[in-house]
Amino acid sequence: MDIDLWNVRLHSFEKAFQELNDKITRKATGENQEKDIVNNLNLTLELGWQLMHYYLEEKGFVFKANPEDTFRQAELAGIIDFGQELTGMFANPNLHSGKTSLKELKTLIKDDVLPLLEKLNLFFADSGDIDGLGLFDAN
């Protein structure tokens, strides 16, 4: 694993997560806020599963690259214990349909999504000494 690539991906996920958190906690402004929140949510989810996939690949796991298989594999391997909940976020129509009110969307994300993404973020942060885990090739 290339530590520079890992750090870029990790930083991108952390930034997207923080932006989503900020958008959920501040007062609504502008007519496109709901669309902006959904786009930021989708970006954060996408970056999260891709970062986990990259992590698992470096640990020797080989499987189809998609969110469901990635989080399922991470949970089966005992790496995380909330893979099924993360996978459920991708299929939740209330998060992605654009038919949920802004207030309901913010509540749903605040109560159900942010805690899971925070756990994922903490997992990656705790893996900060990732080269100590033997994931990076010594060059």
Secondary structure in CASP SS format (residue, H / E / C, confidence):
PFRMAT SS
TARGET T0000
AUTHOR 0000-0000-0000
METHOD secondary structure of the structure
MODEL  1
M C 1.00
D C 1.00
I H 1.00
D H 1.00
L H 1.00
W H 1.00
N H 1.00
V H 1.00
R H 1.00
L H 1.00
H H 1.00
S H 1.00
F H 1.00
E H 1.00
K H 1.00
A H 1.00
F H 1.00
Q H 1.00
E H 1.00
L H 1.00
N H 1.00
D H 1.00
K H 1.00
I H 1.00
T H 1.00
R C 1.00
K C 1.00
A C 1.00
T C 1.00
G C 1.00
E C 1.00
N C 1.00
Q H 1.00
E H 1.00
K H 1.00
D H 1.00
I H 1.00
V H 1.00
N H 1.00
N H 1.00
L H 1.00
N H 1.00
L H 1.00
T H 1.00
L H 1.00
E H 1.00
L H 1.00
G H 1.00
W H 1.00
Q H 1.00
L H 1.00
M H 1.00
H H 1.00
Y H 1.00
Y H 1.00
L H 1.00
E H 1.00
E H 1.00
K C 1.00
G C 1.00
F C 1.00
V C 1.00
F C 1.00
K C 1.00
A C 1.00
N C 1.00
P H 1.00
E H 1.00
D H 1.00
T H 1.00
F H 1.00
R H 1.00
Q H 1.00
A H 1.00
E H 1.00
L H 1.00
A C 1.00
G C 1.00
I C 1.00
I C 1.00
D C 1.00
F C 1.00
G H 1.00
Q H 1.00
E H 1.00
L H 1.00
T H 1.00
G H 1.00
M H 1.00
F H 1.00
A H 1.00
N C 1.00
P H 1.00
N H 1.00
L H 1.00
H H 1.00
S C 1.00
G C 1.00
K C 1.00
T C 1.00
S C 1.00
L H 1.00
K H 1.00
E H 1.00
L H 1.00
K H 1.00
T H 1.00
L H 1.00
I H 1.00
K H 1.00
D H 1.00
D H 1.00
V H 1.00
L H 1.00
P H 1.00
L H 1.00
L H 1.00
E H 1.00
K H 1.00
L H 1.00
N H 1.00
L H 1.00
F H 1.00
F H 1.00
A H 1.00
D H 1.00
S H 1.00
G H 1.00
D H 1.00
I H 1.00
D H 1.00
G H 1.00
L H 1.00
G C 1.00
L C 1.00
F C 1.00
D C 1.00
A C 1.00
N C 1.00
END
